[in-house]
């Protein structure tokens, strides 16, 4: 299992419990029906139903970054985080 850090815990579906800047272990990854790369995270809830009644399973991979890429003093880390936040807005 590899480690990732959550960089986007905004607008989560009901039942989701990610915490921004928390480190998680990936149990498995796959491409979902919407052709999104998705992670199943060890030790937390990985499924539920959205407010619109759609079922969800796993967390979009774009909510995470490798801990190796996360350096608080690095401009590259800051740019990756901003890109993630902008992607979540659209």
LINSUL-V233743 format. One record per residue. N is the residue number from 0. SS is DSSP state (A for helix, B for strand, O for the rest). D_LAST is the distance of its C-alpha to the last C-alpha in Angstrom with 2 decimals. Layout:
n,ss,d_last
N,SS,D_LAST
N,SS,D_LAST
//
This chain:
n,ss,d_last
0,O,30.55
1,B,28.31
2,B,26.70
3,B,23.09
4,B,21.62
5,B,18.65
6,O,16.24
7,O,13.52
8,O,15.10
9,O,12.65
10,O,12.11
11,O,14.61
12,O,16.30
13,O,19.83
14,O,22.37
15,O,20.23
16,O,21.77
17,O,20.12
18,O,20.99
19,O,19.19
20,O,21.56
21,O,23.71
22,B,25.14
23,B,25.18
24,B,27.13
25,B,25.69
26,B,28.11
27,B,26.61
28,B,23.61
29,B,22.78
30,B,20.41
31,O,19.49
32,O,19.65
33,O,16.00
34,O,16.94
35,O,15.08
36,B,17.32
37,B,18.39
38,B,20.86
39,B,23.62
40,B,24.47
41,O,28.12
42,O,29.38
43,O,26.48
44,O,25.32
45,O,23.36
46,B,23.12
47,B,22.77
48,B,21.45
49,O,18.24
50,O,18.73
51,O,18.48
52,O,21.23
53,O,19.55
54,B,21.16
55,B,19.36
56,B,21.21
57,O,20.26
58,B,17.32
59,B,14.58
60,A,16.08
61,A,13.07
62,A,13.85
63,B,17.15
64,B,19.09
65,O,22.75
66,A,25.04
67,A,26.69
68,A,23.69
69,O,23.39
70,O,25.79
71,O,25.30
72,O,27.23
73,O,25.33
74,A,22.98
75,A,21.50
76,A,20.57
77,A,18.96
78,A,16.88
79,A,15.83
80,A,14.83
81,A,12.80
82,A,10.98
83,A,10.34
84,A,9.15
85,A,6.72
86,A,5.49
87,A,5.59
88,A,3.81
89,O,0.00
//
